[in-house]
Amino acid sequence: TMRRWLEANPDDELAKEVRAQLTSEPERYARYTREYMGWGVFALMGRA
C-alpha cells in the first residue's frame, strides 16, 4: 500500500506528495463515492 511504501521511504522525493494524498483521499472518496454507491460500511487501515 502507499502507506507502507511511505513508512519504508520517508525521505523519498515523492514522500510529501504521497503523504498529502493519503490525507485527502479518504475524505474525497467518502464524499464522492457515496453519491454513486449509497451508504456502506468501510474498513480503514489504522495509522501507526
C-alpha positions as CSV (number, residue, x, y, z in Angstrom):
1,T,0.0,0.0,0.0
2,M,1.0,3.6,-0.3
3,R,1.2,3.9,3.5
4,R,3.6,1.0,3.8
5,W,5.7,2.5,0.9
6,L,5.8,5.8,2.8
7,E,6.9,4.2,6.0
8,A,9.7,2.4,4.1
9,N,10.8,5.5,2.1
10,P,10.1,8.6,4.3
11,D,12.9,10.6,2.7
12,D,12.0,9.9,-1.0
13,E,11.3,12.9,-3.2
14,L,7.7,11.8,-3.6
15,A,7.0,11.3,0.1
16,K,5.5,14.8,0.6
17,E,3.0,14.2,-2.3
18,V,2.1,10.7,-1.2
19,R,1.6,11.9,2.4
20,A,-0.8,14.7,1.1
21,Q,-2.7,12.2,-1.0
22,L,-3.1,9.8,2.0
23,T,-4.5,12.6,4.0
24,S,-7.0,13.9,1.4
25,E,-8.2,10.7,-0.4
26,P,-10.3,9.1,2.3
27,E,-12.5,12.3,2.6
28,R,-12.7,12.7,-1.2
29,Y,-13.6,9.0,-1.6
30,A,-16.3,9.2,1.1
31,R,-17.7,12.4,-0.3
32,Y,-18.0,11.5,-4.0
33,T,-18.4,7.7,-3.9
34,R,-21.4,7.9,-1.6
35,E,-23.3,9.6,-4.4
36,Y,-22.9,6.6,-6.7
37,M,-22.8,3.7,-4.2
38,G,-25.0,4.8,-1.4
39,W,-24.1,4.3,2.3
40,G,-21.9,1.4,3.1
41,V,-19.5,0.0,5.6
42,F,-15.9,0.9,5.1
43,A,-12.9,-0.7,6.8
44,L,-9.9,1.7,7.1
45,M,-6.4,0.6,7.8
46,G,-5.3,2.1,11.1
47,R,-2.4,4.6,11.1
48,A,0.6,3.6,13.1
